[in-house]
């Protein structure tokens, strides 16, 4: 290499006269990583910064979390209410599961039952909003519990009638509930 360096130093002026063709220049730049690859590095660095900042915002800012904030705040304010909701929802689910096989033969009753239950659910949502607004909290909690009891009463009554119809074939033929 010493001989090559010496040759280049001696003939530098003669060698600098000639410019390499543009094809060779592009290939050299590409091999050295000059130009577009540098831009690509900056873009990837910017993308990583955006991802890191976005993740940090999502995890550290409470308003961006994916939890049910209404239920969490209600549960913190009224822990007994959360337990009560769980109890009544489990009771409603078990009654509905018990009635499900009987509802297969009565699609009209099933449709009406689902309509009634969805109306009660929408009322419960409105009541929870009132609870969040601190409107006479004790009365709101009692109204919420009363709606759960109404839901259970509807399911129990419907279940009783369906069982009677199943056991009594004459009522089944006359379509009485």
PyMOL commands that place a pseudoatom at each C-alpha (Angstrom):
pseudoatom trace, name=CA, resn=UNK, resi=1, chain=A, elem=C, hetatm=0, pos=[0.000, 0.000, 0.000]
pseudoatom trace, name=CA, resn=UNK, resi=2, chain=A, elem=C, hetatm=0, pos=[2.873, 2.346, 0.594]
pseudoatom trace, name=CA, resn=UNK, resi=3, chain=A, elem=C, hetatm=0, pos=[3.745, 2.240, -3.114]
pseudoatom trace, name=CA, resn=UNK, resi=4, chain=A, elem=C, hetatm=0, pos=[0.130, 3.036, -4.069]
pseudoatom trace, name=CA, resn=UNK, resi=5, chain=A, elem=C, hetatm=0, pos=[-0.031, 5.966, -1.687]
pseudoatom trace, name=CA, resn=UNK, resi=6, chain=A, elem=C, hetatm=0, pos=[3.309, 7.243, -2.982]
pseudoatom trace, name=CA, resn=UNK, resi=7, chain=A, elem=C, hetatm=0, pos=[2.120, 6.946, -6.588]
pseudoatom trace, name=CA, resn=UNK, resi=8, chain=A, elem=C, hetatm=0, pos=[-1.112, 8.848, -5.774]
pseudoatom trace, name=CA, resn=UNK, resi=9, chain=A, elem=C, hetatm=0, pos=[0.787, 11.612, -3.990]
pseudoatom trace, name=CA, resn=UNK, resi=10, chain=A, elem=C, hetatm=0, pos=[3.204, 12.076, -6.885]
pseudoatom trace, name=CA, resn=UNK, resi=11, chain=A, elem=C, hetatm=0, pos=[0.517, 12.049, -9.567]
pseudoatom trace, name=CA, resn=UNK, resi=12, chain=A, elem=C, hetatm=0, pos=[-2.307, 13.760, -7.662]
pseudoatom trace, name=CA, resn=UNK, resi=13, chain=A, elem=C, hetatm=0, pos=[-2.531, 16.726, -10.017]
pseudoatom trace, name=CA, resn=UNK, resi=14, chain=A, elem=C, hetatm=0, pos=[-2.732, 14.477, -13.048]
pseudoatom trace, name=CA, resn=UNK, resi=15, chain=A, elem=C, hetatm=0, pos=[-5.338, 12.244, -11.412]
pseudoatom trace, name=CA, resn=UNK, resi=16, chain=A, elem=C, hetatm=0, pos=[-7.565, 15.143, -10.263]
pseudoatom trace, name=CA, resn=UNK, resi=17, chain=A, elem=C, hetatm=0, pos=[-8.014, 16.333, -13.849]
pseudoatom trace, name=CA, resn=UNK, resi=18, chain=A, elem=C, hetatm=0, pos=[-10.403, 13.534, -14.641]
pseudoatom trace, name=CA, resn=UNK, resi=19, chain=A, elem=C, hetatm=0, pos=[-13.844, 13.146, -13.113]
pseudoatom trace, name=CA, resn=UNK, resi=20, chain=A, elem=C, hetatm=0, pos=[-15.320, 9.666, -12.940]
pseudoatom trace, name=CA, resn=UNK, resi=21, chain=A, elem=C, hetatm=0, pos=[-18.534, 9.028, -14.853]
pseudoatom trace, name=CA, resn=UNK, resi=22, chain=A, elem=C, hetatm=0, pos=[-21.805, 9.693, -12.989]
pseudoatom trace, name=CA, resn=UNK, resi=23, chain=A, elem=C, hetatm=0, pos=[-22.621, 5.974, -12.877]
pseudoatom trace, name=CA, resn=UNK, resi=24, chain=A, elem=C, hetatm=0, pos=[-19.445, 5.277, -10.938]
pseudoatom trace, name=CA, resn=UNK, resi=25, chain=A, elem=C, hetatm=0, pos=[-20.059, 8.270, -8.629]
pseudoatom trace, name=CA, resn=UNK, resi=26, chain=A, elem=C, hetatm=0, pos=[-23.547, 6.981, -7.760]
pseudoatom trace, name=CA, resn=UNK, resi=27, chain=A, elem=C, hetatm=0, pos=[-22.202, 3.512, -7.065]
pseudoatom trace, name=CA, resn=UNK, resi=28, chain=A, elem=C, hetatm=0, pos=[-19.492, 4.931, -4.804]
pseudoatom trace, name=CA, resn=UNK, resi=29, chain=A, elem=C, hetatm=0, pos=[-22.028, 7.082, -2.902]
pseudoatom trace, name=CA, resn=UNK, resi=30, chain=A, elem=C, hetatm=0, pos=[-24.291, 4.097, -2.509]
pseudoatom trace, name=CA, resn=UNK, resi=31, chain=A, elem=C, hetatm=0, pos=[-21.472, 1.933, -1.164]
pseudoatom trace, name=CA, resn=UNK, resi=32, chain=A, elem=C, hetatm=0, pos=[-20.378, 4.687, 1.223]
pseudoatom trace, name=CA, resn=UNK, resi=33, chain=A, elem=C, hetatm=0, pos=[-23.952, 5.231, 2.436]
pseudoatom trace, name=CA, resn=UNK, resi=34, chain=A, elem=C, hetatm=0, pos=[-24.213, 8.846, 1.307]
pseudoatom trace, name=CA, resn=UNK, resi=35, chain=A, elem=C, hetatm=0, pos=[-27.542, 10.280, 0.186]
pseudoatom trace, name=CA, resn=UNK, resi=36, chain=A, elem=C, hetatm=0, pos=[-30.797, 8.325, 0.420]
pseudoatom trace, name=CA, resn=UNK, resi=37, chain=A, elem=C, hetatm=0, pos=[-29.732, 5.777, 3.039]
pseudoatom trace, name=CA, resn=UNK, resi=38, chain=A, elem=C, hetatm=0, pos=[-28.979, 8.699, 5.378]
pseudoatom trace, name=CA, resn=UNK, resi=39, chain=A, elem=C, hetatm=0, pos=[-32.487, 10.027, 4.801]
pseudoatom trace, name=CA, resn=UNK, resi=40, chain=A, elem=C, hetatm=0, pos=[-33.862, 6.572, 5.542]
pseudoatom trace, name=CA, resn=UNK, resi=41, chain=A, elem=C, hetatm=0, pos=[-31.991, 6.560, 8.851]
pseudoatom trace, name=CA, resn=UNK, resi=42, chain=A, elem=C, hetatm=0, pos=[-33.509, 9.910, 9.853]
pseudoatom trace, name=CA, resn=UNK, resi=43, chain=A, elem=C, hetatm=0, pos=[-37.007, 8.753, 8.946]
pseudoatom trace, name=CA, resn=UNK, resi=44, chain=A, elem=C, hetatm=0, pos=[-36.629, 5.551, 10.954]
pseudoatom trace, name=CA, resn=UNK, resi=45, chain=A, elem=C, hetatm=0, pos=[-35.272, 7.546, 13.909]
pseudoatom trace, name=CA, resn=UNK, resi=46, chain=A, elem=C, hetatm=0, pos=[-38.250, 9.923, 13.734]
pseudoatom trace, name=CA, resn=UNK, resi=47, chain=A, elem=C, hetatm=0, pos=[-40.660, 6.977, 13.567]
pseudoatom trace, name=CA, resn=UNK, resi=48, chain=A, elem=C, hetatm=0, pos=[-39.092, 5.397, 16.648]
pseudoatom trace, name=CA, resn=UNK, resi=49, chain=A, elem=C, hetatm=0, pos=[-39.421, 8.676, 18.560]
pseudoatom trace, name=CA, resn=UNK, resi=50, chain=A, elem=C, hetatm=0, pos=[-43.104, 8.949, 17.606]
pseudoatom trace, name=CA, resn=UNK, resi=51, chain=A, elem=C, hetatm=0, pos=[-43.777, 5.375, 18.730]
pseudoatom trace, name=CA, resn=UNK, resi=52, chain=A, elem=C, hetatm=0, pos=[-41.985, 5.867, 22.054]
pseudoatom trace, name=CA, resn=UNK, resi=53, chain=A, elem=C, hetatm=0, pos=[-43.756, 9.158, 22.798]
pseudoatom trace, name=CA, resn=UNK, resi=54, chain=A, elem=C, hetatm=0, pos=[-47.135, 7.754, 21.762]
pseudoatom trace, name=CA, resn=UNK, resi=55, chain=A, elem=C, hetatm=0, pos=[-46.684, 4.740, 24.009]
pseudoatom trace, name=CA, resn=UNK, resi=56, chain=A, elem=C, hetatm=0, pos=[-45.602, 6.954, 26.901]
pseudoatom trace, name=CA, resn=UNK, resi=57, chain=A, elem=C, hetatm=0, pos=[-48.665, 9.175, 26.482]
pseudoatom trace, name=CA, resn=UNK, resi=58, chain=A, elem=C, hetatm=0, pos=[-51.024, 6.211, 26.392]
pseudoatom trace, name=CA, resn=UNK, resi=59, chain=A, elem=C, hetatm=0, pos=[-49.565, 4.605, 29.519]
pseudoatom trace, name=CA, resn=UNK, resi=60, chain=A, elem=C, hetatm=0, pos=[-49.018, 7.701, 31.617]
pseudoatom trace, name=CA, resn=UNK, resi=61, chain=A, elem=C, hetatm=0, pos=[-52.042, 9.845, 30.776]
pseudoatom trace, name=CA, resn=UNK, resi=62, chain=A, elem=C, hetatm=0, pos=[-55.191, 8.473, 32.467]
pseudoatom trace, name=CA, resn=UNK, resi=63, chain=A, elem=C, hetatm=0, pos=[-57.617, 9.850, 29.874]
pseudoatom trace, name=CA, resn=UNK, resi=64, chain=A, elem=C, hetatm=0, pos=[-56.017, 7.686, 27.167]
pseudoatom trace, name=CA, resn=UNK, resi=65, chain=A, elem=C, hetatm=0, pos=[-56.339, 4.393, 29.034]
pseudoatom trace, name=CA, resn=UNK, resi=66, chain=A, elem=C, hetatm=0, pos=[-58.638, 1.722, 27.677]
pseudoatom trace, name=CA, resn=UNK, resi=67, chain=A, elem=C, hetatm=0, pos=[-60.515, 1.031, 30.907]
pseudoatom trace, name=CA, resn=UNK, resi=68, chain=A, elem=C, hetatm=0, pos=[-64.126, 1.748, 31.667]
pseudoatom trace, name=CA, resn=UNK, resi=69, chain=A, elem=C, hetatm=0, pos=[-63.657, 5.008, 33.581]
pseudoatom trace, name=CA, resn=UNK, resi=70, chain=A, elem=C, hetatm=0, pos=[-67.311, 5.356, 34.591]
pseudoatom trace, name=CA, resn=UNK, resi=71, chain=A, elem=C, hetatm=0, pos=[-67.454, 1.940, 36.214]
pseudoatom trace, name=CA, resn=UNK, resi=72, chain=A, elem=C, hetatm=0, pos=[-64.036, 2.408, 37.830]
pseudoatom trace, name=CA, resn=UNK, resi=73, chain=A, elem=C, hetatm=0, pos=[-64.994, 5.719, 39.428]
pseudoatom trace, name=CA, resn=UNK, resi=74, chain=A, elem=C, hetatm=0, pos=[-68.361, 4.330, 40.529]
pseudoatom trace, name=CA, resn=UNK, resi=75, chain=A, elem=C, hetatm=0, pos=[-66.666, 1.260, 41.972]
pseudoatom trace, name=CA, resn=UNK, resi=76, chain=A, elem=C, hetatm=0, pos=[-64.182, 3.397, 43.902]
pseudoatom trace, name=CA, resn=UNK, resi=77, chain=A, elem=C, hetatm=0, pos=[-66.938, 5.646, 45.264]
pseudoatom trace, name=CA, resn=UNK, resi=78, chain=A, elem=C, hetatm=0, pos=[-69.415, 2.839, 46.012]
pseudoatom trace, name=CA, resn=UNK, resi=79, chain=A, elem=C, hetatm=0, pos=[-67.593, -0.480, 46.486]
pseudoatom trace, name=CA, resn=UNK, resi=80, chain=A, elem=C, hetatm=0, pos=[-70.750, -2.163, 47.794]
pseudoatom trace, name=CA, resn=UNK, resi=81, chain=A, elem=C, hetatm=0, pos=[-72.570, -1.136, 44.631]
pseudoatom trace, name=CA, resn=UNK, resi=82, chain=A, elem=C, hetatm=0, pos=[-70.038, -2.996, 42.493]
pseudoatom trace, name=CA, resn=UNK, resi=83, chain=A, elem=C, hetatm=0, pos=[-70.527, -6.131, 44.567]
pseudoatom trace, name=CA, resn=UNK, resi=84, chain=A, elem=C, hetatm=0, pos=[-74.294, -5.714, 44.314]
pseudoatom trace, name=CA, resn=UNK, resi=85, chain=A, elem=C, hetatm=0, pos=[-74.094, -5.345, 40.536]
pseudoatom trace, name=CA, resn=UNK, resi=86, chain=A, elem=C, hetatm=0, pos=[-72.014, -8.501, 40.288]
pseudoatom trace, name=CA, resn=UNK, resi=87, chain=A, elem=C, hetatm=0, pos=[-74.492, -10.396, 42.460]
pseudoatom trace, name=CA, resn=UNK, resi=88, chain=A, elem=C, hetatm=0, pos=[-77.559, -9.281, 40.491]
pseudoatom trace, name=CA, resn=UNK, resi=89, chain=A, elem=C, hetatm=0, pos=[-75.883, -9.778, 37.104]
pseudoatom trace, name=CA, resn=UNK, resi=90, chain=A, elem=C, hetatm=0, pos=[-74.912, -13.327, 38.080]
pseudoatom trace, name=CA, resn=UNK, resi=91, chain=A, elem=C, hetatm=0, pos=[-78.481, -13.996, 39.208]
pseudoatom trace, name=CA, resn=UNK, resi=92, chain=A, elem=C, hetatm=0, pos=[-79.918, -12.588, 35.975]
pseudoatom trace, name=CA, resn=UNK, resi=93, chain=A, elem=C, hetatm=0, pos=[-77.475, -14.638, 33.888]
pseudoatom trace, name=CA, resn=UNK, resi=94, chain=A, elem=C, hetatm=0, pos=[-78.311, -17.861, 35.718]
pseudoatom trace, name=CA, resn=UNK, resi=95, chain=A, elem=C, hetatm=0, pos=[-82.063, -17.268, 35.310]
pseudoatom trace, name=CA, resn=UNK, resi=96, chain=A, elem=C, hetatm=0, pos=[-81.602, -16.511, 31.625]
pseudoatom trace, name=CA, resn=UNK, resi=97, chain=A, elem=C, hetatm=0, pos=[-79.522, -19.662, 31.135]
pseudoatom trace, name=CA, resn=UNK, resi=98, chain=A, elem=C, hetatm=0, pos=[-82.261, -21.661, 32.830]
pseudoatom trace, name=CA, resn=UNK, resi=99, chain=A, elem=C, hetatm=0, pos=[-84.885, -20.113, 30.558]
pseudoatom trace, name=CA, resn=UNK, resi=100, chain=A, elem=C, hetatm=0, pos=[-82.875, -20.400, 27.333]
pseudoatom trace, name=CA, resn=UNK, resi=101, chain=A, elem=C, hetatm=0, pos=[-83.960, -23.965, 26.453]
pseudoatom trace, name=CA, resn=UNK, resi=102, chain=A, elem=C, hetatm=0, pos=[-87.610, -23.036, 27.019]
pseudoatom trace, name=CA, resn=UNK, resi=103, chain=A, elem=C, hetatm=0, pos=[-87.285, -19.893, 24.902]
pseudoatom trace, name=CA, resn=UNK, resi=104, chain=A, elem=C, hetatm=0, pos=[-86.215, -21.891, 21.855]
pseudoatom trace, name=CA, resn=UNK, resi=105, chain=A, elem=C, hetatm=0, pos=[-89.797, -23.053, 21.347]
pseudoatom trace, name=CA, resn=UNK, resi=106, chain=A, elem=C, hetatm=0, pos=[-91.190, -19.541, 21.986]
pseudoatom trace, name=CA, resn=UNK, resi=107, chain=A, elem=C, hetatm=0, pos=[-89.387, -17.038, 19.749]
pseudoatom trace, name=CA, resn=UNK, resi=108, chain=A, elem=C, hetatm=0, pos=[-91.995, -14.305, 20.339]
pseudoatom trace, name=CA, resn=UNK, resi=109, chain=A, elem=C, hetatm=0, pos=[-91.533, -14.544, 24.097]
pseudoatom trace, name=CA, resn=UNK, resi=110, chain=A, elem=C, hetatm=0, pos=[-87.763, -14.486, 23.659]
pseudoatom trace, name=CA, resn=UNK, resi=111, chain=A, elem=C, hetatm=0, pos=[-87.963, -11.353, 21.522]
pseudoatom trace, name=CA, resn=UNK, resi=112, chain=A, elem=C, hetatm=0, pos=[-90.232, -9.594, 24.011]
pseudoatom trace, name=CA, resn=UNK, resi=113, chain=A, elem=C, hetatm=0, pos=[-88.032, -10.640, 26.931]
pseudoatom trace, name=CA, resn=UNK, resi=114, chain=A, elem=C, hetatm=0, pos=[-84.884, -9.354, 25.221]
pseudoatom trace, name=CA, resn=UNK, resi=115, chain=A, elem=C, hetatm=0, pos=[-86.634, -6.059, 24.451]
pseudoatom trace, name=CA, resn=UNK, resi=116, chain=A, elem=C, hetatm=0, pos=[-87.717, -5.652, 28.080]
pseudoatom trace, name=CA, resn=UNK, resi=117, chain=A, elem=C, hetatm=0, pos=[-84.257, -6.516, 29.409]
pseudoatom trace, name=CA, resn=UNK, resi=118, chain=A, elem=C, hetatm=0, pos=[-82.552, -4.098, 27.017]
pseudoatom trace, name=CA, resn=UNK, resi=119, chain=A, elem=C, hetatm=0, pos=[-84.926, -1.316, 28.119]
pseudoatom trace, name=CA, resn=UNK, resi=120, chain=A, elem=C, hetatm=0, pos=[-84.069, -1.984, 31.739]
pseudoatom trace, name=CA, resn=UNK, resi=121, chain=A, elem=C, hetatm=0, pos=[-80.359, -2.003, 30.852]
pseudoatom trace, name=CA, resn=UNK, resi=122, chain=A, elem=C, hetatm=0, pos=[-80.674, 1.415, 29.198]
pseudoatom trace, name=CA, resn=UNK, resi=123, chain=A, elem=C, hetatm=0, pos=[-82.450, 2.731, 32.314]
pseudoatom trace, name=CA, resn=UNK, resi=124, chain=A, elem=C, hetatm=0, pos=[-79.603, 1.335, 34.437]
pseudoatom trace, name=CA, resn=UNK, resi=125, chain=A, elem=C, hetatm=0, pos=[-77.083, 3.202, 32.278]
pseudoatom trace, name=CA, resn=UNK, resi=126, chain=A, elem=C, hetatm=0, pos=[-79.018, 6.446, 32.803]
pseudoatom trace, name=CA, resn=UNK, resi=127, chain=A, elem=C, hetatm=0, pos=[-79.135, 5.815, 36.537]
pseudoatom trace, name=CA, resn=UNK, resi=128, chain=A, elem=C, hetatm=0, pos=[-75.369, 5.229, 36.618]
pseudoatom trace, name=CA, resn=UNK, resi=129, chain=A, elem=C, hetatm=0, pos=[-74.896, 8.578, 34.868]
pseudoatom trace, name=CA, resn=UNK, resi=130, chain=A, elem=C, hetatm=0, pos=[-76.999, 10.203, 37.611]
pseudoatom trace, name=CA, resn=UNK, resi=131, chain=A, elem=C, hetatm=0, pos=[-74.855, 8.467, 40.194]
pseudoatom trace, name=CA, resn=UNK, resi=132, chain=A, elem=C, hetatm=0, pos=[-71.751, 9.848, 38.517]
pseudoatom trace, name=CA, resn=UNK, resi=133, chain=A, elem=C, hetatm=0, pos=[-73.285, 13.354, 38.682]
pseudoatom trace, name=CA, resn=UNK, resi=134, chain=A, elem=C, hetatm=0, pos=[-73.823, 12.913, 42.481]
pseudoatom trace, name=CA, resn=UNK, resi=135, chain=A, elem=C, hetatm=0, pos=[-77.561, 13.438, 42.259]
pseudoatom trace, name=CA, resn=UNK, resi=136, chain=A, elem=C, hetatm=0, pos=[-79.018, 12.289, 45.574]
pseudoatom trace, name=CA, resn=UNK, resi=137, chain=A, elem=C, hetatm=0, pos=[-76.758, 9.243, 45.689]
pseudoatom trace, name=CA, resn=UNK, resi=138, chain=A, elem=C, hetatm=0, pos=[-78.712, 7.043, 48.088]
pseudoatom trace, name=CA, resn=UNK, resi=139, chain=A, elem=C, hetatm=0, pos=[-81.894, 7.352, 46.015]
pseudoatom trace, name=CA, resn=UNK, resi=140, chain=A, elem=C, hetatm=0, pos=[-79.982, 6.651, 42.825]
pseudoatom trace, name=CA, resn=UNK, resi=141, chain=A, elem=C, hetatm=0, pos=[-78.399, 3.519, 44.300]
pseudoatom trace, name=CA, resn=UNK, resi=142, chain=A, elem=C, hetatm=0, pos=[-81.801, 2.317, 45.477]
pseudoatom trace, name=CA, resn=UNK, resi=143, chain=A, elem=C, hetatm=0, pos=[-83.276, 2.953, 42.015]
pseudoatom trace, name=CA, resn=UNK, resi=144, chain=A, elem=C, hetatm=0, pos=[-80.450, 0.975, 40.441]
pseudoatom trace, name=CA, resn=UNK, resi=145, chain=A, elem=C, hetatm=0, pos=[-81.033, -1.946, 42.791]
pseudoatom trace, name=CA, resn=UNK, resi=146, chain=A, elem=C, hetatm=0, pos=[-84.774, -1.740, 42.126]
pseudoatom trace, name=CA, resn=UNK, resi=147, chain=A, elem=C, hetatm=0, pos=[-84.103, -2.037, 38.386]
pseudoatom trace, name=CA, resn=UNK, resi=148, chain=A, elem=C, hetatm=0, pos=[-82.036, -5.160, 38.964]
pseudoatom trace, name=CA, resn=UNK, resi=149, chain=A, elem=C, hetatm=0, pos=[-84.855, -6.598, 41.082]
pseudoatom trace, name=CA, resn=UNK, resi=150, chain=A, elem=C, hetatm=0, pos=[-87.363, -5.776, 38.336]
pseudoatom trace, name=CA, resn=UNK, resi=151, chain=A, elem=C, hetatm=0, pos=[-85.176, -7.566, 35.823]
pseudoatom trace, name=CA, resn=UNK, resi=152, chain=A, elem=C, hetatm=0, pos=[-85.031, -10.629, 38.056]
pseudoatom trace, name=CA, resn=UNK, resi=153, chain=A, elem=C, hetatm=0, pos=[-88.777, -10.520, 38.668]
pseudoatom trace, name=CA, resn=UNK, resi=154, chain=A, elem=C, hetatm=0, pos=[-89.473, -10.426, 34.932]
pseudoatom trace, name=CA, resn=UNK, resi=155, chain=A, elem=C, hetatm=0, pos=[-87.170, -13.392, 34.357]
pseudoatom trace, name=CA, resn=UNK, resi=156, chain=A, elem=C, hetatm=0, pos=[-88.668, -15.400, 37.225]
pseudoatom trace, name=CA, resn=UNK, resi=157, chain=A, elem=C, hetatm=0, pos=[-92.250, -14.725, 36.079]
pseudoatom trace, name=CA, resn=UNK, resi=158, chain=A, elem=C, hetatm=0, pos=[-91.415, -15.603, 32.501]
pseudoatom trace, name=CA, resn=UNK, resi=159, chain=A, elem=C, hetatm=0, pos=[-89.635, -18.762, 33.631]
pseudoatom trace, name=CA, resn=UNK, resi=160, chain=A, elem=C, hetatm=0, pos=[-92.629, -19.814, 35.735]
pseudoatom trace, name=CA, resn=UNK, resi=161, chain=A, elem=C, hetatm=0, pos=[-95.047, -19.310, 32.835]
pseudoatom trace, name=CA, resn=UNK, resi=162, chain=A, elem=C, hetatm=0, pos=[-92.790, -21.152, 30.399]
pseudoatom trace, name=CA, resn=UNK, resi=163, chain=A, elem=C, hetatm=0, pos=[-92.455, -24.101, 32.778]
pseudoatom trace, name=CA, resn=UNK, resi=164, chain=A, elem=C, hetatm=0, pos=[-96.230, -24.222, 33.256]
pseudoatom trace, name=CA, resn=UNK, resi=165, chain=A, elem=C, hetatm=0, pos=[-96.765, -24.209, 29.491]
pseudoatom trace, name=CA, resn=UNK, resi=166, chain=A, elem=C, hetatm=0, pos=[-94.255, -26.994, 29.062]
pseudoatom trace, name=CA, resn=UNK, resi=167, chain=A, elem=C, hetatm=0, pos=[-95.953, -29.124, 31.715]
pseudoatom trace, name=CA, resn=UNK, resi=168, chain=A, elem=C, hetatm=0, pos=[-99.496, -28.359, 30.559]
pseudoatom trace, name=CA, resn=UNK, resi=169, chain=A, elem=C, hetatm=0, pos=[-99.951, -29.219, 26.840]
pseudoatom trace, name=CA, resn=UNK, resi=170, chain=A, elem=C, hetatm=0, pos=[-103.466, -27.679, 26.649]
pseudoatom trace, name=CA, resn=UNK, resi=171, chain=A, elem=C, hetatm=0, pos=[-102.141, -24.203, 27.337]
pseudoatom trace, name=CA, resn=UNK, resi=172, chain=A, elem=C, hetatm=0, pos=[-99.460, -24.747, 24.758]
pseudoatom trace, name=CA, resn=UNK, resi=173, chain=A, elem=C, hetatm=0, pos=[-102.029, -25.427, 22.058]
pseudoatom trace, name=CA, resn=UNK, resi=174, chain=A, elem=C, hetatm=0, pos=[-104.097, -22.369, 22.906]
pseudoatom trace, name=CA, resn=UNK, resi=175, chain=A, elem=C, hetatm=0, pos=[-100.977, -20.161, 22.935]
pseudoatom trace, name=CA, resn=UNK, resi=176, chain=A, elem=C, hetatm=0, pos=[-101.675, -18.771, 26.391]
pseudoatom trace, name=CA, resn=UNK, resi=177, chain=A, elem=C, hetatm=0, pos=[-98.854, -17.583, 28.576]
for i in range(1, 177): cmd.bond("trace and resi %d" % i, "trace and resi %d" % (i + 1))
show_as sticks, trace
zoom trace
